[in-house]
Amino acid sequence: MKVCMAQINTMVGDIDGNTRRVLEVCRGQASAGTELVVFPELTLTGYPPEDLLLRDDVVLLTASAVQSLCRDLPPEVAVIVGYPRREGAHLYNSAGVILNGELIAQYDKQCLPNYQVFDEKRYFERGIEPCVFLLHGLTLGLTICEDIWHPEPVVAAKDAGAQALININASPFHRGKSTERAELVSGRARLHELPILYVNQVGGQDELIFDGGSFAVNAEGEVLARAVEFEESNFEVSLDADGRLLPAEKASPMSDLEAVWQALVTGMRDYVNKNGFPGVVLGLSGGIDSAVTLAVAVDALGPQRVEAVMMPFRYTASISIEDAEEEARLLGVRFSNLSIEPLYEAFMKTLAPEFAGLAPNITEENLQARCRGVLLMSISNKKNLLVLTTGNKSELAVGYSTLYGDMAGGFDVLKDCPKMLVYALARYRNSLGPCIPERVITRPPSAELAPDQKDEDSLPSYDILDQIIERYVEMDASKDDIIAAGFSAEDVHRVVRLVDLNEYKRRQAPVGIRISRRAFGRDRRYPITWAWRPPQ
């Protein structure tokens, strides 16, 4: 039996468009002799639909779409598709099997994830019964995403007679996730002596990135087929008459840096395109963060849809201007140089009565960043371009950024990338073709908001800072645990204090791409106003 694992990129809320995509794929596969086409979790609504699921009209439209698929799908091909399904007062995360114009089987997801970025218990009731169906002499079992991470749904399908198991997914990317999936599914297959077909969606949805990488393992747990990552794919595998999986194409897994880069590119492309922006604009400072952001934007959208603006001030080093110009030239983007000096002076003149008798402080530094934010947002309004901010996870963690200044914008590519990863990504991208001058990578980082300013004047070195942030933010380690791991108490107390104090800034930061197990955003939810602090 020829099975197509349809690794597609859906659009949340576009029920009509997603349904047309299902029909398009199935018609093509039917003409190629495919007997079963399998789509990802919640195909018809896209994933995650979030509170769209609370709208009765969305659920009704989805039910209508299932009926239209029964009517319009090629009768000779069986199709598995995911959708939300209402029964009485309850809503289920379901998958249906359609053949010859009929819904011949239906399954409700049994294990509802409610951790990290998932909150399915907010919307769905859990299913109870296993689902098996007969197709061309084979009894196939059906599960959905989280079900495969727990033994009970697999056992139930096997006990119901399944000779092979199909698991449909909307499994988001984080570093190392593809290896975790393969090891988990291989273990399930070995334990229960079942071939498993794992179908995952691909594409970006706000901060979540879905990497595809659909694969199939035999009953011995060997991965015999694997689709490419971060690309749509109608990937074909075959089961013999006894349900044994036959070898097929097997794409090589990506390296860590390659996968992160593709996640950033995919997230950028889909956020811009799905929201209808003609292009993007960003401030190009001559520093490492804006250089990497520019390269991601060009790889995602092409140089003709990217504009870069250098906005120098009296503290901007000449090499910063030179490097920004070189980056723009190497990547072929439109580049402009707009000094913020006159804007800054006008603001200071207007504010002079308010500042009289008060010594200069960080206010003057923040004002420079806010002048730049005004310019970028004005260009955005005039040209309908999305403003990209360029802050990284290290800066966002400790508040090393300016509200309504360098945080002003609509999308932050590097939001979940620690500073040391940004350096590694710069070197990785240069290995594909030169685009970031070497001295941008080797220069000590600086915001250039004051004379001879360096980031490490205000922060621990980034190699230390990133490790403390990883332990405190991603692993929920206590200060004592972090100090016991060998970090100085002074650094730990300082960093933890900054992380806690700057939640109000992060809550106002633009959406950005999630590439870690615990990103700022829907992953990590702390109050802004709170009295508790870790003990000193």
Order of alpha helices (4+ residues) and beta strands (2+ residues): beta-alpha-beta-alpha-beta-beta-beta-beta-beta-alpha-beta-alpha-beta-beta-beta-beta-beta-beta-beta-alpha-beta-alpha-beta-alpha-beta-alpha-alpha-beta-alpha-beta-alpha-alpha-alpha-alpha-alpha-alpha-beta
